[in-house]
Amino acid sequence: MRLVKSGLIAIVTGVVAAFSAVSSASDEYRLSAFADVSGYAQIKSNNIEEAKEFIVARSGKKMDFLELNNLCVLELLVEDFSSAIEICKAALGKSTSTRGIGFGAKKKVEASIHSNLAVAKALSGDLEGAEIELEMALSLNSLDSNAKANLEWLASSVLIAGL
């Protein structure tokens, strides 16, 4: 898929790169980050200190919705869930006003952001909000494997919490 951004063509490798994070011994959730976008190297390295430094350096700078998504993932990696929620929401807000990206590609990107937002909400304790975000993600892209995996993770988390 190709995304046109400010005259540059950014190739998003396989739409997104998936990262799994362990939430308990048996359950995993998945996060989606965009390759060839700032923040990706810090995510891929999984170096928490480097991620924190990157977040501090980028705070207050103007970012597009792809960069905001990667920043949301970084915030999740450093376990700042409230900040991750706000940043994912900002990414979704910016995506609605973004031009130069095809409708189908935009739906896939927004589905990935909703899935990341769902993980942030679930980890902050808002399981109902997380479920709504995952339903939105799957309504935008029913083939999103991360959203499907996160829905399974959420369902098992709810069952465990109910015990």
Secondary structure, DSSP 8 states (H G I E B T S, - for coil): -EEEETTEEEE-TTS-EEEEEESSSS-EEEEEE-TTSTTHHHHHHT-HHHHHHHHHHHTTS---HHHHHHHHHHHHHTT-HHHHHHHHHHHHHHHHT--SS-HHHHHHHHHHHHHHHHHHHHHTT-HHHHHHHHHHHHHH-TT-HHHHHHHHHHHHHHHHHH-
